Amino acid sequence: MSTLVGNCLVAQSGGPTSVINASACGVIQEAFRTGEINQVYGALNGIAGVLNEDLFSFNEESPEEIELLKVTPASALGSCRYKLKSIEQSEGDFERIIEVFKAHNIRYFFYIGGNDSMDTAYKVSRYAQKVGYDLKSIGVPKTIDNDLPITDHTPGFGSTAKFIATSIKEVGLDARVYNYSTVTICELMGRNAGWITASSALAKKYEDDAPHFIYLPEVPFSFEQFDKDIRTALEKYNYAVVAVSEGIKNEEGKYISEMCSDTQMKDAFGHVQLGGVTGILEAYVSQNICKKVRSVNYSTIQRSAAHCASLTDNEEAYLCGAMAVRYAIEGHTGKMVGLFRENTKDYHCETQLVDLDDVANKEKPIPKEWLNEEGNYVTQEFIDYVRPLIMGEVKIRMENGIPRYCKLNKKLIERKVGPWNVK
């Protein structure tokens, strides 16, 4: 066990999820239970908040509100898209981070996020070791995209999959009520990995149920195949519902969404901001196949629908946060908490540590063997993989007919180092 005594800091980064706050709650409540950690700080807006020294103390927050974090969607601590460059390129950022840590005796750093966030946790750990500052830096996985390698799956994905499957089932029931042909195109998140979109297959129970076809970034998109698929569904069922990832590309690797714009916006990490593929497909269907066509862009609701969260996902998110603290107290650093499925009849996962440099900036696509030969649907193996992750319902506290979510004060503590301005 570690004899390192000091304060800890928890922060969130990247896109929110329905259960990212459950992970934060796991970190906070477990940190309070240790004898090594005194103050439990939160950083406002991720690593940007660390650089700006925008910190607040969970010791001053209501235990009731902290408990409500377990069922509150989005990022209660705030998020950011600030990218730390390499240590050689921007050592000033790292010097500042260690300066802030020293000023507040922060010896434990827990960063909750996806690919780029794990890169941040890794670089901070490396730099602390380089300058001889005793810091335990642990990454806590989070991403609805489910594209982090090594870990079996990521907290956030199960709840999104549950919401998508539920919603697609409802959209399908709505789409089939007419006596004339209709086409519905559902656009879901997924840049280079189609896990979210593929989870829509959970909605199908009978052959004529939605979705009829699924289009993923792992398979080059063909308008010819798309045309054939839509006509097949209309002929058989008189309606067609398809699920499509925002990141589908053609044979040349160009995003289909780019066909409607020559100027694509990019985020701080250099990622093209996607969206709008349904408009292109809707126009194609309207002009070539069927006039009664509509599109549904799920946008950010698919990552914040806590009212339809998976209990399994919620509990695993909390577990990852709590175990991050335990691993750090044991003396580990430069690691991420991973989930590993046991090979048993009943679903069960355990946590293990993963090297952050094996995860940072890497992506995990859907295995090709989990896609059908035509590339327009998934196999039963995929269904069997995802099904356990959506099981169970989270009990939401209700007030006046709507959910009562956490409301933190987030009163910033007094700064001890000089000014810094990161937006």
VOZA-444727 format. One record per residue (C-alpha): x, z, y; residue in three letters. Coordinates in steps of 0.02 Angstrom, whole numbers, plus 50000, padded with zeros to 5 digits. Each point is the difference from the previous one (the first is absolute). Layout:
<sites>
XZYAla...
</sites>
This chain:
<sites>
500005000050000Met500554996650179Ser500515014450111Thr499764989150153Leu498875009250122Val499264991850153Gly498514990450065Asn499194984249933Cys499284984650082Leu498664988649931Val499544983150073Ala498954984749956Gln500364981650027Ser499274982949971Gly498194995849963Gly498825014749966Pro499075003149838Thr498545010649942Ser501185012749922Val501595000050105Ile499445016450078Asn499795007649827Ala501864997149976Ser500365008150168Ala498915014649949Cys500995001749839Gly501625000650098Val499355012550127Ile499155012249882Gln501444999649875Glu501265002750141Ala499035015550055Phe500145006649823Arg501904999149994Thr501215013350056Gly501274987250062Glu498934991750133Ile499515009450157Asn499174988250125Gln499064984649941Val500074986750133Tyr499104983550015Gly500684985050095Ala498774990650108Leu500014981549953Asn501314999749865Gly501854997550031Ile499604995050179Ala499365017750025Gly501635006949931Val501014989450121Leu498885005350145Asn500045018149941Glu498105000049995Asp499795013949874Leu498615012549967Phe499895015149886Ser498815001549854Phe500295018750009Asn498904999350155Glu498644989449920Glu498415006849921Ser500145002149810Pro498234993149989Glu500514984050089Glu501554998349892Ile498905001649845Glu498864986450068Leu501504988350003Leu499714997949813Lys498444989650029Val500354992450172Thr500434981450010Pro501284991250111Ala501625007950061Ser499605016750080Ala501805002150059Leu500014982850079Gly501004985049940Ser501244987350066Cys500794983349961Arg501715004350069Tyr501404992849895Lys501665008949985Leu501364986949991Lys501565002849896Ser501095014950043Ile501344987950061Glu498794990850114Gln499135014950079Ser501005015849968Glu499295007050162Gly498285001749919Asp500745009749855Phe501035011250113Glu498415003950095Arg499035004149841Ile501345012349941Ile500095007350175Glu498125003549996Val500145007149824Phe501415011650050Lys499075005950155Ala498525005649894His500975004849843Asn499114986849897Ile500784999949827Arg498604991449904Tyr499304983050048Phe498484992449913Phe499514982350045Tyr498354993249936Ile499854981149995Gly500314983549914Gly501464988049981Asn500685000950177Asp499705018850012Ser501025002949842Met501384990050084Asp499925012150148Thr500085015449888Ala501484992349908Tyr500984996050157Lys499705017350074Val500615007949838Ser501564989249999Arg500425003750180Tyr499765018749979Ala501234999549855Gln501204989450102Lys500095012650142Val499965015249886Gly498295006650051Tyr499175009049855Asp498304991649992Leu498824996649856Lys499084983650031Ser498604995449879Ile498834985150007Gly498175002049955Val499224983549942Pro498504992750088Lys499314982650005Thr498344992149959Ile500994984449953Asp500685008649842Asn501594989750018Asp501345013549990Leu501134996849850Pro500415012049858Ile498545012050030Thr498504995849890Asp498884999350153His499895006850176Thr498815012650079Pro498754990650106Gly499774985549882Phe498745008249883Gly498815004450141Ser500124982750075Thr499694992149830Ala498475011149976Lys499304995150170Phe500364981549975Ile499184999649828Ala498495009550064Thr499814989050153Ser500254983649907Ile498665005349876Lys498805003150146Glu500484983750087Val499674990949837Gly498275007449983Leu499614994850178Asp500684982449977Ala498934995749849Arg498275003850069Val499624982550064Tyr499314985149906Asn501254988450081Tyr501884998849976Ser501105011950100Thr501885003250009Val500785016350059Thr501865001650033Ile500745017650010Cys501695001950084Glu501025015149945Leu501695007150045Met501574994749908Gly501504991050076Arg501094996049851Asn499185010349862Ala498184998249949Gly499625017049926Trp498595003850123Ile499134983449979Thr500215000349811Ala499135016949993Ser498384991350050Ser499904994849816Ala499445017849962Leu498324995350076Ala499594987749862Lys499005006449852Lys499044984449949Tyr500594982049999Glu498964995050152Asp500555015150104Asp501134998550151Ala501394996450026Pro500034983249914His501784995750051Phe501495009350072Ile501424992250099Tyr501655009450016Leu501684997750089Pro500864999749829Glu499234983049964Val500184984750116Pro498304996050074Phe499264982949966Ser498504993250095Phe499684988649853Glu499865014949881Gln498995009650128Phe498774985550017Asp499824998749812Lys499745018849980Asp498655001050133Ile499044985349929Arg500115007549825Thr499285016750058Ala498594991650098Leu499534989349851Glu499945014949882Lys499325014050111Tyr499364991650160Asn501125011550101Tyr501865003150015Ala500945015250059Val501894998950010Val501315012950048Ala501544993650089Val501595008650059Ser500454997750182Glu501754994949943Gly499594985149889Ile501234985750021Lys500084981749953Asn501304992049886Glu501234999250145Glu499855018750030Gly499054998450164Lys498615012550031Tyr498304991649994Ile499525010450153Ser501374991150098Glu499024983849986Met498925005650145Cys501405005650115Ser501744994250045Asp500435016650082Thr499955014749880Gln500195017650069Met501305011249917Lys500145018949986Asp501535010850033Ala500664996549825Phe499904981250024Gly498494998049887His498774986450048Val498335007950046Gln498804991949879Leu498134997950003Gly498754986050023Gly500194991049835Val498125001549972Thr499684989450152Gly501004985749926Ile499185001449829Leu498275002050074Glu500244984050101Ala500604990949844Tyr498495005449898Val498784995950141Ser500724982750025Gln500234995449817Asn498935010349883Ile498605010850068Cys499265003550172Lys499445017749960Lys501685008750007Val500535016450078Arg501605010050008Ser500335018649995Val501645006350072Asn500265017849940Tyr501385003350128Ser500485018450021Thr498445007549921Ile500754997349826Gln501385012550039Arg498955013550085Ser498435001549891Ala500245018249951Ala498145001449960His500384989049848Cys501695007449955Ala500595002449822Ser500205018149946Leu501454995049888Thr500854991750148Asp499665014750114Asn500715012749878Glu501544989549964Glu500334997750186Ala499965018950025Tyr501115002449847Leu501314987950069Cys500085009750163Gly500145016849915Ala501304993949875Met501054992650142Ala500215017750067Val500435007149829Arg501294986549967Tyr500785002750171Ala500125018749972Ile500884996249836Glu501314991050105Gly499534981749979His500184987650143Thr499934981150021Gly498584999249874Lys498184994849992Met498665008449896Val499384987549871Gly498495000249885Leu500264996149816Phe498594997149878Arg500145008449831Glu499694989449847Asn498505009749939Thr498194995649962Lys499365009750149Asp500724995650170Tyr501315011950066His501414998150127Cys501535010750035Glu501184999450149Thr501824995149990Gln501324996750131Leu500504982350044Val501544995150102Asp499424994550172Leu501224985450003Asp499154993149844Asp498334999850091Val500364996550183Ala499534982450059Asn499554994349824Lys498314993849938Glu499115000249833Lys498834985349967Pro498664999749866Ile500814995449833Pro499674981949956Lys499355004949830Glu498575009150087Trp499374983650076Leu498994986849908Asn500694982749964Glu499054992150144Glu500685012950121Gly498275003850069Asn499625016549913Tyr500795015049914Val500105005149819Thr499295015149910Gln501745007850006Glu499865001150189Phe498275007749987Ile500645013049877Asp501435004150118Tyr498935002550154Val498435007949927Arg500695017949981Pro500624999950180Leu498244998750073Ile499205013849898Met499125014950078Gly499215003150169Glu500695010450143Val498835013350066Lys499864997250188Ile499465013850116Arg498464994150095Met499325005450169Glu498444992850079Asn499924986549869Gly501774993250024Ile501735005249937Pro500915014350084Arg501834995150007Tyr501565009250057Cys500375002250185Lys501755006250036Leu500525006950169Asn501754992349988Lys500625010050149Lys501774994150030Leu501375013149995Ile501295001850138Glu501354986649996Arg501785006249980Lys500984983850018Val500034986550134Gly498674986750030Pro499804984749889Trp498724986250010Asn499444991149843Val498294991650004Lys
</sites>
